[in-house]
Amino acid sequence: MLPNISQVDYDIRLVQHLIEIRFLRLFDGKLITSRSIAGETLGFETEDSLCREWLLSIYNSYHFYEGFDTIESCIDYIHTSPYDKNKFRIVQFYDMYYAVINENTQFQQVIGKDLSYFSRNHVFLTAKKPPLNLVLKDRVKIPVIPLIYHELYAFDSNIKVYQLHNEKTGDAIQIPIQEALEYVVLLGVTFKDVWYSCDTPHAIAHNRALLNLYFDPGHNLTAFGKYSNALAINPFQRLIYLPKGRIEHFQMNVDDLRTPARTLTYRDARRFHDQMRIRKVNFEEGMNA
């Protein structure tokens, strides 16, 4: 069962939750965040306007796909995977189960019932199941920004995470959410599907402020979109929308603030063609102006 909640109910639940965890607070009747979205100086009027726009956009920024129906079927998949079973976590969201690996930004997998996401060469690719030859590289795992977890929590406050307890018996034990936030966030990233305009100076500045909530400010993702001649960028799905309706993937290395994003070479675009995004692109739906 996938989320079935109205936007009004979701927005109320989300704001209440973000106030409870002190991510949002009221100042003189206006909303501001504990993580600045208006730049280094807080202009409360601007902050309030951006906060409200951002909050109202979150509901439509999620596009869910099905996980495994039971935890047993998810565990069965893990046992057929060629990858280290200890690296998997199982995320339960809306009574569906997703197998997740998140070793670092270059070795990530999220496997649902009929769709999976995986990282390769800093590109986010999709397939029914991940390929069998992904290579784990020794990279430092950067701290996760947990906001997407809180957005998912407003859909389903009963999120749980499990890990295999005994490989031979296939037992799984629940682990504290705080010890596994990066796995829930990665699952949420594969759900999150929203475009940010980057074709005018106003849109670049405006949407960069919103993206500061999810990515370190040095990433300049909307500026990258502009210099790639894109009309809009979807940083969660690592896609850019180009003139004449062309959609292209891009590489994003969140470990490197100097060169965080780059377009694919012709060779890589050809090489990854069969593993490009499966889901339909709805450019107009949920786009931030």
BAMAR-40241 format. One record per residue (C-alpha): residue in three letters; x, y, z. Coordinates in steps of 0.001 Angstrom, whole numbers. Each point is the difference from the previous one (the first is absolute). Example, Ala and Ser with C-alpha at 12.3 -4.5 7.8 and 13.67 -1.06 7.14 Angstrom:
BEGIN
    aa         X         Y         Z
   ALA     12300     -4500      7800
   SER      1370      3440      -660
END
This chain:
BEGIN
    aa         X         Y         Z
   MET         0         0         0
   LEU      1489      3327     -1062
   PRO      -722      3328      1774
   ASN     -3617      1110       -91
   ILE      -219      3345      1732
   SER     -1357      3321     -1226
   GLN      2338      2923      -489
   VAL     -1809      2030      2649
   ASP       430     -2743      2607
   TYR      3597      -562     -1043
   ASP       901      3693       200
   ILE     -1489       296      3502
   ARG      1807     -3121      1170
   LEU      3305      1144     -1534
   VAL       -62      3494      1515
   GLN      -902     -1374      3438
   HIS      2841     -2508      -192
   LEU      2591      2542     -1202
   ILE      -976      2363      2813
   GLU       263     -2852      2521
   ILE      3551      -793     -1078
   ARG       787      3747      -159
   PHE       875       -13     -3665
   LEU     -2746      2594      -416
   ARG      -826      2756      2433
   LEU     -2288      2975       125
   PHE      1492      3469       351
   ASP     -2398      2898       286
   GLY     -2683     -2075     -1716
   LYS      2274     -1011     -2874
   LEU      1616     -3330      -815
   ILE      3756      -391       -73
   THR      2224     -3065       -90
   SER      2936     -1045      2140
   ARG      1908      -499     -3273
   SER       156      3291     -1906
   ILE     -1593       -74     -3426
   ALA       281      3717      -687
   GLY      3780       299       140
   GLU      2433       883      2742
   THR     -2169      2831      1313
   LEU     -3487      -814      1193
   GLY     -2653      2205     -1511
   PHE     -3089     -1213      1794
   GLU     -2459      1241     -2590
   THR      1880     -1799     -2781
   GLU       549     -3017      2196
   ASP     -3711      -237       796
   SER      -974       240     -3674
   LEU      2545     -2645     -1028
   CYS      -975     -2270      2879
   ARG     -3660        14      -919
   GLU       682      -551     -3687
   TRP      2368     -2845       789
   LEU     -2411     -1650      2460
   LEU     -2862        95     -2501
   SER      2189     -1586     -2700
   ILE      1168     -3044      1975
   TYR     -3123     -2167      -346
   ASN       118       -13     -3808
   SER      3757      -482       -89
   TYR      -380     -3677       966
   HIS      -758     -2733     -2525
   PHE       -44     -3392      1679
   TYR       684     -3442     -1424
   GLU      -767     -3328      1618
   GLY      2286     -1862      2359
   PHE       -99     -3692       811
   ASP     -3320     -1133      1458
   THR      1571     -1780      2980
   ILE      3261       197      1902
   GLU       542     -3676      -828
   SER       -59       671     -3744
   CYS      2409      2902       497
   ILE      2356     -2264      1964
   ASP      -305     -2624     -2724
   TYR      1189      2564     -2520
   ILE      2964       963      2194
   HIS      1058     -3646       159
   THR        47      -187     -3805
   SER      2084      3191      -284
   PRO      3743      -397      -712
   TYR       756      2895      2365
   ASP       977      -245      3658
   LYS     -3165      -803      1960
   ASN      1258      2009      2985
   LYS       -45      3185     -2055
   PHE     -3775      -170      -531
   ARG     -2616      1675      2134
   ILE     -3722      -573      -454
   VAL     -2159      3116       186
   GLN     -3685      -488       778
   PHE     -2120      2818     -1389
   TYR     -3787      -192      -232
   ASP       112     -3756       628
   MET      2299      -519     -2999
   TYR      3619     -1072       244
   TYR      3030      1316     -1878
   ALA      3527     -1462       -13
   VAL      2540      2827       320
   ILE      3797       216      -197
   ASN      1623      3335       792
   GLU      3732      -516       483
   ASN       936      3369     -1495
   THR     -1204      2259     -2794
   GLN      1657     -2224     -2609
   PHE     -1486     -3289      1238
   GLN     -3729       317       549
   GLN     -2896     -2304      -807
   VAL     -3747       182       701
   ILE     -1993     -3035     -1094
   GLY     -3789       -48      -156
   LYS     -2411     -2609     -1287
   ASP       392       807     -3720
   LEU      2375      2975       -75
   SER      3450       688      1380
   TYR      2385      2939       120
   PHE      3784      -277       157
   SER      2984      2328      -299
   ARG      2746      -451     -2573
   ASN      2627      2596      -933
   HIS     -1922      2647      1982
   VAL     -3140      -652     -2099
   PHE     -3324     -1200      1452
   LEU     -1252     -2809     -2241
   THR     -3048     -2259        22
   ALA      -821     -3574      -925
   LYS     -2296     -2770      1152
   LYS      2909     -1204      2161
   PRO      3557      1393       362
   PRO      2761     -1500     -2173
   LEU      2256     -2631      1501
   ASN      3336      1754      -546
   LEU      -196      3196      2065
   VAL      3300       704      1763
   LEU       324      1267      3562
   LYS      2582      2794       146
   ASP      1633      1213      3166
   ARG     -1574      3389       614
   VAL      -901      1922      3131
   LYS     -3716        21       756
   ILE     -1034      3627       408
   PRO     -2550      1013      2682
   VAL     -3573      -145     -1205
   ILE     -2385      2965        -2
   PRO     -3081     -1633      1605
   LEU     -2761      2234     -1389
   ILE     -1309     -2607     -2451
   TYR      -463     -2424      2891
   HIS     -2264      2535      1703
   GLU     -1974       507     -3208
   LEU      -544     -3766      -238
   TYR      -905      -113      3699
   ALA     -2913      2359      -713
   PHE     -1294     -2581     -2504
   ASP       578     -2951      2347
   SER      1074       440      3621
   ASN       475     -3774       281
   ILE      3206      -195     -2082
   LYS      2255     -2815      1191
   VAL      3449     -1259      -955
   TYR      1303     -3557       320
   GLN      3278     -1786      -590
   LEU       747     -3677      -396
   HIS       779     -1590      3330
   ASN       966     -3453     -1198
   GLU       874      -589     -3649
   LYS      -680     -3723       229
   THR     -3469       224      1546
   GLY      -939      3243     -1743
   ASP     -1097      1674      3227
   ALA      -280      3798       -34
   ILE        23      2254      3049
   GLN     -1288      3525       315
   ILE      2644      2678       574
   PRO      -407      3599      1245
   ILE      -926      2497     -2703
   GLN      2746      2372      1149
   GLU      2576     -2669      -825
   ALA     -1369      -425     -3517
   LEU     -1168      3451     -1112
   GLU      2131       -46     -3152
   TYR     -1810     -3124     -1245
   VAL     -3433      1588       445
   VAL      1197      3228     -1635
   LEU      1380     -1917     -2992
   LEU     -3342     -1776      -418
   GLY     -1709      3398       142
   VAL      2351      1401     -2640
   THR     -1168     -2697     -2433
   PHE     -3607      1049       700
   LYS       667      3726      -241
   ASP      -555      1207     -3541
   VAL      -215      3751      -469
   TRP      1354      2493     -2534
   TYR      1568      3380       795
   SER        91      2651     -2717
   CYS      3434      1384      -812
   ASP      -601      2055     -3136
   THR      -107      3487      1574
   PRO      2141      1763      2639
   HIS     -3047       228      2286
   ALA      -731     -3743      -274
   ILE      3636      -869       653
   ALA       209      2073      3171
   HIS     -3489      -977      1164
   ASN       409     -3747      -454
   ARG      3538       -66      1283
   ALA     -1420      1273      3282
   LEU     -2502     -2880        75
   LEU      2658     -2572      -912
   ASN      2155      1202      2895
   LEU     -2394     -1958      2186
   TYR      1072     -3294     -1590
   PHE      3557       549     -1240
   ASP      2996      1880      1322
   PRO      -117      3558     -1405
   GLY      3239      -419     -1961
   HIS     -1648     -2244     -2549
   ASN     -1493      2791     -2115
   LEU     -2280     -2469     -1731
   THR     -2200      2550     -1721
   ALA      3076      1839     -1282
   PHE      1292     -3310     -1356
   GLY     -3324      -418     -1792
   LYS       302      3461     -1522
   TYR      3533      -601     -1309
   SER     -1200     -3308     -1461
   ASN     -2622      1982     -1965
   ALA     -2759     -1796      1914
   LEU     -3444      1423       632
   ALA      -361     -1916      3266
   ILE      1875     -2408      2232
   ASN     -1162     -2971      2083
   PRO      2902      -559      2441
   PHE     -1620     -2918      1841
   GLN      -387     -2033     -3178
   ARG      3165      1609     -1490
   LEU     -1737      1160     -3155
   ILE        54      3209     -2030
   TYR     -2763      1205     -2328
   LEU      1392      1492     -3187
   PRO     -1633      1944     -2861
   LYS     -2224     -1952     -2385
   GLY     -1066     -2300      2839
   ARG      3255     -1938       279
   ILE       754     -1648      3346
   GLU      3555      -923       993
   HIS      1620     -1513      3085
   PHE      2886      1755      1708
   GLN      2748     -1030      2390
   MET       -70      1359      3533
   ASN      2817      -508      2493
   VAL     -1259      1384      3285
   ASP      3395      -702      1585
   ASP      1708      2614     -2173
   LEU     -1228      3582       330
   ARG      2362      1216     -2736
   THR     -1509     -2121     -2792
   PRO     -3268     -1307      1454
   ALA     -1824      -520     -3305
   ARG       824      -511     -3665
   THR     -1755     -1131     -3126
   LEU       676     -3474     -1361
   THR      2454      -533     -2791
   TYR     -1427     -1395     -3222
   ARG      1728     -3297       750
   ASP     -1543      -299      3482
   ALA     -3435      1013     -1291
   ARG       190     -2858     -2506
   ARG      1385     -2410      2590
   PHE     -2770       685      2521
   HIS     -2812       290     -2540
   ASP     -1657     -3299       971
   GLN        71       941      3688
   MET     -1491      3443      -320
   ARG     -3092      1061      1877
   ILE     -3039     -2255      -440
   ARG     -2642      2237      1564
   LYS     -1825      2499     -2177
   VAL      1204      3596       225
   ASN     -2724      2438      1099
   PHE      1839      3257      -501
   GLU     -2846      2410       701
   GLU     -1366     -1887      2998
   GLY      1466      1196      3269
   MET      2549      2346     -1601
   ASN      1370      2861      2056
   ALA        32      3243     -1974
END
